[in-house]
Amino acid sequence: MNFNLAMWYGHPLQSSVQSLEIVSQSKVIGRTPKKDAGQSGGHLFFNLALKSVERGIWLAARCYGNPTQAAHVKAWRVCGKK
């Protein structure tokens, strides 16, 4: 399963986004910094390919801006096979 999992929009001059992370079960499972191809301080995105999920998992996105800036979203559940 492929998901366009998270997008973050910032203002490249006022509140530039430095990185976007996907967290699962308290561990970072993916990270994209603004220096990666196609990314910028004004727009970061993250695509995630999940293999078969036997049990449900919790995912959340968080991003970091300048040293004093951070944000995150409420976690969401991906249900497993029944």
C-alpha positions, 0 to 999 in steps of 0.5 A, spaced: 500 500 500 502 506 498 500 513 501 501 520 500 501 520 507 503 527 509 504 534 507 506 540 510 506 547 508 510 553 510 512 560 508 520 559 506 522 566 508 517 567 515 517 559 518 521 555 513 520 547 514 526 544 516 524 536 516 518 532 516 517 525 520 513 520 520 512 516 527 510 509 528 509 506 535 514 511 538 519 510 532 521 515 526 520 510 520 521 516 515 524 522 515 525 527 509 529 534 510 528 540 505 534 539 502 531 532 498 529 533 491 523 536 490 522 538 497 523 546 500 522 550 506 515 552 503 513 545 502 515 538 504 511 531 503 512 524 504 510 518 501 510 511 505 509 504 502 506 500 507 507 492 507 501 488 509 499 490 516 497 484 520 495 488 526 493 495 526 499 501 527 498 508 529 502 513 525 503 521 526 507 526 522 511 531 525 515 537 523 521 542 525 522 549 523 527 553 526 530 551 532 524 553 537 519 551 532 516 544 532 509 541 530 505 535 530 498 532 528 494 527 532 496 520 531 491 516 526 490 508 526 491 504 520 487 497 521 490 491 520 487 485 516 481 481 519 
